[in-house]
Amino acid sequence: MNIKQITKISTICEILNTCEIGKQMFKEYHKIIKLYLTIPVTTATAERTFSTLNRLKNAIRSSMTQSRLNHCLLPHIYKEKLDEIDANQIMSKFISSNEKRQTFFGSML
């Protein structure tokens, strides 16, 4: 591959991933590139997450554990993606996976 053809950092990652010697020789570069690729382009998502956390924290205060707070926060952050999910499909998979559930929730299918 010609150096002029490499225009993206992801191309460098692909080259390093395919070559085992490249991974060993350039371990630190490989780590830095992977870290660089995880950095968001803007901080808008992180800022929205923190403002959501503040609203949720004010409403419920400190009466919940960190784990429960995280579980309540994730659906609020990914609201658009959750709207696309078909709840009936999830419900039918849940019910059909167990015989006890089928007898208990059978009328919901």
C-alpha positions as CSV (number, residue, x, y, z in Angstrom):
1,M,0.0,0.0,0.0
2,N,1.3,3.4,-0.9
3,I,1.6,6.0,1.9
4,K,-0.4,8.5,-0.2
5,Q,-3.4,6.1,-0.2
6,I,-3.6,6.3,3.6
7,T,-5.9,9.2,4.3
8,K,-7.7,8.1,7.5
9,I,-6.7,6.9,10.9
10,S,-9.0,3.9,10.5
11,T,-6.9,2.8,7.5
12,I,-3.8,2.8,9.8
13,C,-5.8,0.7,12.4
14,E,-6.8,-1.8,9.7
15,I,-3.1,-2.2,8.6
16,L,-2.0,-2.6,12.2
17,N,-4.7,-5.1,12.9
18,T,-3.9,-7.3,9.9
19,C,-0.2,-7.4,10.6
20,E,0.7,-9.2,13.8
21,I,4.2,-7.8,13.7
22,G,2.8,-4.3,13.4
23,K,0.8,-4.8,16.6
24,Q,3.9,-5.9,18.5
25,M,6.2,-3.3,17.1
26,F,3.8,-0.4,17.5
27,K,1.9,-1.3,20.6
28,E,1.8,2.2,22.0
29,Y,0.8,3.7,18.7
30,H,-1.9,1.1,18.4
31,K,-3.2,2.1,21.9
32,I,-3.1,5.8,21.1
33,I,-4.9,5.4,17.8
34,K,-7.6,3.2,19.5
35,L,-8.0,5.9,22.2
36,Y,-8.2,8.6,19.6
37,L,-10.9,6.9,17.7
38,T,-13.1,6.6,20.8
39,I,-13.0,10.4,21.5
40,P,-16.3,12.0,20.4
41,V,-16.1,14.7,17.7
42,T,-18.3,17.0,19.8
43,T,-19.1,17.2,23.4
44,A,-22.9,17.7,22.8
45,T,-23.7,14.1,23.7
46,A,-21.8,14.1,26.9
47,E,-23.3,17.5,27.9
48,R,-26.8,16.2,27.2
49,T,-26.1,13.2,29.3
50,F,-24.9,15.3,32.2
51,S,-27.9,17.6,32.0
52,T,-30.2,14.6,31.9
53,L,-28.4,13.2,35.0
54,N,-28.9,16.4,36.8
55,R,-32.6,16.5,36.1
56,L,-33.0,12.9,37.1
57,K,-30.9,13.4,40.3
58,N,-33.0,16.4,41.3
59,A,-36.3,14.6,40.8
60,I,-35.3,11.5,42.7
61,R,-32.5,12.8,44.9
62,S,-30.2,10.4,46.6
63,S,-32.7,7.7,47.4
64,M,-31.3,5.3,44.9
65,T,-28.1,3.4,44.4
66,Q,-25.7,4.2,41.6
67,S,-26.7,1.1,39.7
68,R,-30.4,2.0,39.7
69,L,-29.5,5.6,38.7
70,N,-27.6,4.2,35.7
71,H,-30.5,1.9,34.8
72,C,-32.9,4.8,34.9
73,L,-30.6,7.1,33.0
74,L,-29.8,4.9,30.0
75,P,-33.4,4.6,28.6
76,H,-33.8,8.4,28.9
77,I,-30.5,9.0,27.0
78,Y,-31.3,6.6,24.2
79,K,-35.0,7.6,24.0
80,E,-35.0,7.7,20.1
81,K,-33.5,4.3,19.8
82,L,-36.0,2.8,22.3
83,D,-38.9,4.3,20.4
84,E,-37.9,2.2,17.3
85,I,-38.0,-1.0,19.3
86,D,-41.1,-3.1,19.0
87,A,-42.2,-4.0,22.5
88,N,-44.6,-6.7,21.3
89,Q,-41.8,-8.6,19.7
90,I,-39.7,-8.4,22.9
91,M,-42.7,-9.5,24.9
92,S,-43.4,-12.5,22.7
93,K,-39.7,-13.6,22.8
94,F,-39.7,-13.3,26.6
95,I,-43.0,-15.3,27.0
96,S,-42.1,-18.0,24.4
97,S,-38.7,-18.8,26.0
98,N,-40.2,-20.4,29.1
99,E,-43.1,-22.8,29.6
100,K,-44.1,-21.2,32.9
101,R,-44.2,-17.8,31.2
102,Q,-46.4,-19.2,28.5
103,T,-49.0,-20.4,31.0
104,F,-48.9,-17.2,33.0
105,F,-48.7,-14.7,30.1
106,G,-50.3,-16.8,27.4
107,S,-53.2,-14.4,26.8
108,M,-50.7,-11.6,25.9
109,L,-49.3,-13.4,22.8
